[in-house]
Amino acid sequence: MGEITTGHYVALSVVLFFIGSVGVLGRKNAITVLMSVELMLNAVNLALLAFSRQWGNHAGQMLAFFVIAVAAVEAAVGLAILVAIFRLRETTNLDDMSTLNE
């Protein structure tokens, strides 16, 4: 078995980001879209940590920590908005949420 290099981490990060972007662009369920956004943020974190490890600099690790904090806030606010809309519309389908003037 060969050594796991930064290229392997970056390739995995690209695959995860692609899966997340397909989930954001192709799904109609709001919960699935939020999970796909989280997957994309985690892919960016993986790339940050891989490059931080390669260069021996801890700045990427600190930036990844802040991205994790922002992702947690985004998930909390997004789910709160989703629960409020679900109470009003009784659906999580994004096509049904396109007009909010009722």
C-alpha positions, 0 to 999 in steps of 0.5 A: 500500500502506498502513502496517503498524500495531499492529492488523495485528500484533495481528490476526496474533497473534490468528490464530496464537493461535487456530490454536495453540489449535485444535491443542492442543484438537483433536489427539491427537499429542503432538508436534503439541500441543507445536508448537501450544503453541509457536505460541501462545507465539510469538503472545503474543510477537508481541503483546508486541513490537507493543505495545512498539513502539507505546509506545516501551517496551523492557519488552515486548521484555524480557518476550518474551525471557523467554517465548522462554527459557521456551518453549525449556525447555518444549520440551526438558522436554516432548520428554524426557518424550515420549521417555520415554513413547514408549520405554515405550508406543511411541506418541505418541497422547495417548489411549494416554498417559492412564493411566500406571500400567503 
